[in-house]
């Protein structure tokens, strides 16, 4: 077995190590499960803000679980001191963010939003707690936001003058040998499944599934939520070519709607709501209390292809891009391959891809038609690429990583934490990140097969301005037929089905804390990065007109966002939104119905 690469595969200012081809947050982000600082619509004004007595009534209804969140940088308000330094250092740990009601994984976005703390939060432990919060917000015209794990880039899980529903403590996991959705016809055959609470992280879900000899399709970043905005925004993971999106794997939701009622949504009960919750956007149609996921027999092996190919000059680089474009359709556009390749402005191509149920020998032979000729031409190319086979049951096992590639993981350093709690070291660049740009675009397979010259030109010209990734697991061209069938019954943008991949270009500074003296983001750098992304991505957008973007990973300033995020599905989503939330209680930035009066 080859030694794992420890190189960084930069995604904007974030990073994904070679092993973190299995888990880049930027590649598998939690799309947000909340309304937020960018949400439309007015909440209660100071004149009609609920009284202390009304808040106390809510506290009694939720069993004393109404809390007053504080800023995660509260000890830095005096701008100095050991307490401040320790606090900021702690905020480089994603699990610290998740354990604080007032914290979010991102600290803001240039000219868009800055993290804000809700004055009150319900630390929910049940659907009944969520229902109480929803009733209170609706009856008192208080803006409502939701935070599970807080991974949203677009600021939708925080807002000032709001009531926060904080689902962090709802992390029960139940295994089903033969799950049958509620209301299914008599004789319906059950299937293995996993029901996860609203605050469950994928690391916890994967661990429970692995212990049972199963796999559930989710995100790669260990700290992303398994039941929130990731799923509701469709949700892609390293193995989505084989198993589909996270949304496609949902069998049933327990959800609290705007009327405060707890409902079951599946193919047999509330089927329209079920469809909308699978890809229509987080906390737009209700607040999910639990999600039941289809479980698959656990795969046998996985592995990574990681490293860098360096071209000696611009001509060799363009030839390298052309070789990759020609290589991809037949070799990698299938259920076995996932993750990403990055094209850089210094004539390098960085590889961080995964394979599924292949041996290292088969994976190596798959890449030989591309890599062998490059290795045979050392005057033009330097090839430093490694193949590593991993037993699938060890993919989320911290002990295995510590023994085989310790630099690729970071164990939670705090005392009294679960033994297996860790994050990929390559994800550290997204923790406490301040964003200046984030763009995505579906890349259709036809660009590779019918217009390869145009695709080569686009990649070369854009990457010469700023590097970007092409993420093959986010795009369902070549996907497993059963996975495709499941996903066609979701609200996923139709363009994803013809897409060989998703292009992502982003920029951030991390860690960066607006308002904390000496630790603020550099605004000149942020503006320069934003302008650079704008110039580079305009080339991609012009080359791919009308292809749309992935709503979980997109620009805060997306124009024509209804079409960009949902395409022809938007009309049906809006109709369902108006039926289940006629008062438009749940509003998120550029969410379905967010511009309704």
N, C-alpha and C positions, 0 to 999 in steps of 0.2 A: 504494500500500500504506500502510495506517495505521501510525502510530508505535506500537511495542510499549509496553504499559503496564508501569510499574515498581512498581505498588502491591503491597503485601503482602497475601496472602490467608491469614489466620491459621488454623492448624489447632491449636487449643489454644494452646500457647506456641510451636509451630513456625510456619513461614511458607512460603507458596508464592507466588512472584511471578506476575505475569500470564503471562510466558513459561513459568514453571515449572508452568503447567497441564499442560505436557508431562512434568513430572517431580517432583512432590512426593513425598519419601520417605514422608511420612505417608500419602500416597495409594497408594503402591506399595511398601510396606515389605517388606524381606526378613524373612520371618516367623521367622527363627531356624533354625539348623541344628545344634542341639546339645542335650545335656542341660545342666542348669545349676544355679545356686545355689538355685533353687526346686524342683529335681528330687526326687522321692521315692526312698526306698530308701537303705540304708546302704552305704558303700564300705568300703575297708580301714580298720581302726582303727590307732592308733599302735602297738599291740602286734603287729599282723600286717602292717604296712606293708612293702612289698618292701625288701630289703636293697640296699645300694649295688652289690653284685655283680649282683643281678638287673637293676637299672636299666642297668648296663653291658652286660649281655647284650642288652637291648633296643636299646641304642645301636648295638651291633655289627650287629644284625639290620637296622637301618634305615640302615646306612652312615654312622653318625656324625651323624645328623640329629635326635638327641634333644637338646633344648635346655632351658635353665632360664629361662623367661619372667620378666620383671620388671614391676613396676607402671609404667604410663605416667607416673605422677606421682612416681617414685622421687626425683627431685631436689627435691621439695617436702617431703620428710620432715622437713627442718630448718625448714620453715614460712616460709622467706624466701629471698632471693637472686635474682640475675639468671637463674640457671639454671632456677629454678622458674618465673619469669615467662615465659621463653622456651618452656619445656616446655608450660605451659598454653596459651599462644598457638598452639603447633603443634597442640594437640589440638582446635583449631577447624577442622581439615582432615580430612575423612573418610578420605583416602588414607593419612594418618599412622596413624590407628587400624588400618587394614587391614594396614599393614606392621609392626605390633608384635603379637607373639603374646599379650601380656598386656593388650591394650586392647580395649574394646568401644565401639560407637557410643553406647550409653546407659550412664550411670554408676550407675543404680539406679532404684528405684521405692519410693515411700513405704510403709513397713511391709511391704514385700514382699521386696526383694533389693537388695544393693549389690555392685557389680562386685568380683570376686575373681580372683586370679591363680593359675593352676595351677602347682604346683611343677615339673612336667615337661610338655613338649610334644614331639610328633613333628612336625617341619616336613616334612610329607609332600610327596613329589614324584611318587608313583605309587600305584596301587592296592595294590601289595605293601607299601608303607610303612603304609598304612591297615590292611591285614590284620595286620601285625605288632603294631600298637598295639591292635587289637581282641583278638587272642589274649592279649596281655599283661594287658590290663584284665580280661578274663574269667577267666583262670587265677589272677590275684592279687587278685580282688575289689576292684579299684580303680575308682572312679567314672570314667566316660568322658564327655567333652564334646567338642564339635566347633565350630570356628570357621572360617567361610569369610571373609565380609566383616564379620561382627559386627554386623549391623543389627537383631538381634532385640530387641524391646521387653521381653520377658518374662523376660530373664535366663537363657535356656536355653543360651546358648553360653559360660557360665563357671561355675566352682564351685571352692571351696577343696578341697584334698586330692584332686585329680583328675588324670587324664592327659588332656591336650588333644590332639586331632588338629587340626592347623592346616593347612588346605588352600590357604593364600594363594598358594603357589608353583605350584599346579597350574592354569596358565592357558593351556594349549595350545588352539588353535582350529583345527579341520579342516573344510574345506568339501567337501561331497559333491554332485556333479552329479546322481547317481541312487542315493540311499541305499535299500538294501533291508534291513530288520531281520533280524538273525540268526535262522535257523530258519524264515523265511518260505517258503511253498510255492513250488515251482518255477514260474516265470512271473510272479511278483509284480513289478509295475511299480514302479521306483524313483522317488524324488522328490528334489528339491533339499533339502538339510539342512545343519545346522551342528552339529558336535560340540564341546562346550565342557568344559574341565576344571573341577574342583570350585571353584577359586578365581577363575574368570573373572567380571569385572564386566560389567553390561549395556552399559556404554559401549564396552567392547572387542568384545562380541558384535555390537552394532549396527554398529560400524565395519567389521568383517569382512564382515558381510552386505551393507552398503551398497556396499562396494567391488565386490561381486559382482553388484550389481543386485537384491538380495534384501532381505527383511525377516523377522525372527523376532519373535514376540510375547513381550514381557517387561515389565519394570517401567520406570517413568519416571525414577526416581532413578539417576543415572549410576553411583554406587558400590555399588549393591545387587548381590548375587551372582546369576549367571545359572544356577547349578546346585545351589543349596542349599535353604534353607528357604523361599525365595520360591516356587520351583517346587513343592516338596513340600507347601507349605501352600495350594496352588492358584495363587495369584499373578495379580493383575490389573494391567493397564497402561492407558495412555491410550486405546488402540485395541482394548480387549477386546470392545466391542460388534461390531467387525468381524472380529476374529481369535480371540476366545475367551480363555480363561485361559492362563497359562503352562503349567499342567499339561496342558491339553488339546492343546497343541502338541508334547508329548514323544513321540518315536518309540521311544526306547530309553534305558535306563540301564545303566551299569556300576556295580555296587553291591557293597559288602562287607557280608555278613550277620554275625550274631552268632557263627557258627561259624568266622569268619575266612576264609571262602571268597569268591572274587571271582566274581560271577554276572552274567550278562546278563539283564535283565528287559525284556520287550516283550510284544506281543500273542501271540507264539508260544512264547516261553520264559519260564517263571515268570510267567504272566499275572496270577495273583492278587497277587503281589508288585508287579508293574507297576501294577496298579490302585491298590493301597494307597499306593505312592510318589507317585502323582499326586493329591495333596490330603489324604492321611492324616496329614500332619504331619512336620516335619523330624526326622531322626535318631531315628525311632521304630522303623523297620523295617530300618535299616541305614545305612551311610554311603556316599553316592553319590560315586563317583570321577569320573564324566563323564556328560554328558547330551547326547543327540542331539535337536535341535529341528527341527521342520518349518519349512521356509523358503518364503516366499511371494514372488511378484513384487513388487518395491518399488512402493508407491503413488506417485502423481504429486505430489499436493499435500496439505498439511495447513495448519492455521491455528489461531489462537486468537481467542476472544472474551473480552476482559478489561475490567474496570472496576467501577464502583460505581453503584448506583441508590439515591438517598436520598429517603425519604418525609418530608414535613414534620411529620407527627404520627402518633399511634398508629392513628387511623382510616385514614389513607392507607397506612400500613404493612400493615395487615391486608388492605386492598384489593390492594396490590401482591403479597402472598403468594397471594391468591386468583387473581389474574391469572396468576401463574407456574404454579400448580397446574393451571389450565385449559389453559395453553399447552403444557405439557410433553408429554403423551401423544402428540399428533399430530405435533408439531414435532421433538422431540428423542429420542424413544424408538425409535431406529433405529441402524443400523450406522454412520452417519456421525458421531455425536456422542459425546463422552466428557468426562471430568473433572467439575468440581464447581461448585456454587453454595453460598455461605455466607450464612446468615441471622444477623444480629447483634442485640444488645440495644439498639442506638442507632438503630433504624428504617432500617438500611441492608441492602442485599443486594449482596454482592460476587460477581462472575462471573469464573470462570477456567475456561473450557471450550475444548475442541479440536474441530475438524472434520477429516474425512478425505475426500479426493478430491472436494472441492467447490471452486468458485472463491470469491473474496471476495464477488463479487456475489451468488452463490447463498446464501452463508452470511448475508449481510446481509439478504437478502429473507426468509430463514427466520425471523429474529428480528424482522422488521418488525411483525408483528401484536402483539407484546408491547411493543416499544420505541417505536413511532411514537405510539400514544395517550399514553404517558407523557411523551414529549417535547412533545406538544401541550398538556400540562397543567402548565406550569412552576410554577403556584402550589402544586401538591401534590408534584411530583417533580422532582428534578435527575438527569439521566441523563448519565453520563460513561463511555461504553462504546465500545471500539474493536475493529476487526476487522483482523487481520493475516494475510496469506497467506504461507506458507513453502514453498519447494520441499522435498519430502520428503527428498531426498537430502542436504539441508543441516541436518536437524533436530539431528543430533549432531556438527555441525561447529563447533568453537570459533571458527575464523576468521570464519565467517558471523555468529555471535553478536557477536563483537567489533566487527564492522563495522556491524551493524544494531541491536544492543541490548546494549551492553557491560555495563550495570548488572545484567543478568539472569543473568550467569555469573561464576564465580570460577575463574580458572585456577590450577592447582596452582602455588604460588609457589616451591617448592623447586627448586634447580638439578638438572639432569640428569634431569628427568622427561619423559615422552612429551609431544610438542607439543600433543596434543589432550586432555590430561587435565584435566578441570574438573568442577565441580559447579554446580547451579543455585543462585544466590544465595538464593533463597527457601527452600532446604533448610537453610540455616545454623542455623536455630532448632532443629534436631534433632540437631546434632552435639554430643556430650558433654552430652546432655540427661538431666536427672533428672525422672522422671515421677511425677505424683501421681494421674493418672486417665487412662484410655483406654477408651472404650466404642464399640461398633458395633452396628448393627441393620439387617437386610435390610428394605427398604421395598417392599412389593409394588405392582405397577402398579394393582391393584384399588383401592388407597387413592385414587389419582388419579381413576379412572373411576367407581367405585361409591360412594365415601365422601369426596368432595372437601371437604365442610364439616368433617368430622372431621379430615382432614389439615391443613387450614388452621388449625384450632384448635390442633392439636398443634404445628405449626411456630411459630405466634405465641407460645403460652404457654411453650414450652420456650426459644425464643430470647430471650425477655424476661428469662430468668434467666441463660442463658449461650449464646453463639453456637455454631453447629455447621455442618458441611458436609453436603450431600447430593451424593454422588458417583455420577454416572450410569454411569460406565464399570465400576463394581463392582456388577453386577446384569445378568443376561443377558436380561431381557425386551426384545424388539425386536432381539436380536442376529442376526447372519448365520446362516442355517440350517445351513451347513456347520460353522461354529464351534460351534453348539449341539450338533450330532451328536457332535462330538469330545468336548465337555465332559460329555455324558451318560454317557460311558464312564470318568469319573473319580470320585473320592470326594468331590467338591465337595458342600457342603451343598445338599440339594434345594431349599431356599428361595431359593437364588440364581437359579434359572431363572425364577421368577415375579417376581423383584425388578426394579423399575425402577431401583433405586439402592441404595446403602449409606449409612446415616447414621453419621457419626463425630463424636464429641465428646471432646476430650482436653485435658490440661493438663500443662505441663512447664516447667522452668526450664533455660535453657542459655546459656552453659556453666555447669555446676555440678559440683563434685567433692566428694563426701562424704569427710570426714576430712582435707581440705586446708584448713588454717586460713586464713580470709579469703576462701575460695572455695566454701564449702559452700552447698548449697541452703538457702533460707530456709524453715524448717519450718513457721512460722506461715502463710506464704503457701501452701505446699504443702497443708497441711491445709484451709485456707479454699477453695482451688481444688477439692480433692477433694470437699468438702461441696457446693460449688456445682454441680459436675458431677453429683453424686448427686441433688440436687434436680431439676435440669433433665432429666436422662436418665430419671428415674422417670416423667415425663410421657410420654416417647417409648416407654418399655417398656410402660407401661399401655395406650397406644394401639395397640401392635403386639405383642400377646401371642403367644408361640410362634413368632416369626419367626426367631429364631436370630441368631448373630453370625458375623463373619468371623474365623476362628481366628488368622490372621496379625496382625490388628489388633483386639485385644479386651482386656478387663479381666483383670488378673492374678487377680482375685477372682471371676471368673465362676462363678455357681452353676449347677448342672445343666449343666456344661460339655460333657458327652458329647452331649446333645441339642442344646445351643446351637451347638456347632461342627460337628457331623456329622449331626445328625438321624437318620433311619432307616439311614444308612450305618454307624453305629457298631458294630452287631452283627457285620457282615461284617469290618470293620476289626479288631475285637478277635480274631476267629477267626484271621485271617491273622497278626496279631501273635503269637499263641500258637504258631503253626506255625513261623514263621521266627525267633522269638526266645523259645524256651521258658524260658530263664533270666532273661528280662526285663533283659538287659544295657543296652539302650537305654531310658532313662527320661528324660522331659522333663516339666516342669511342665504338668499337665493335658493330657498326651499320651495317645494310645490305650494302654490297659493300665497307665498309671502308678500306678493304685491296686491292681493285682494284688499279692498277697503274694509 
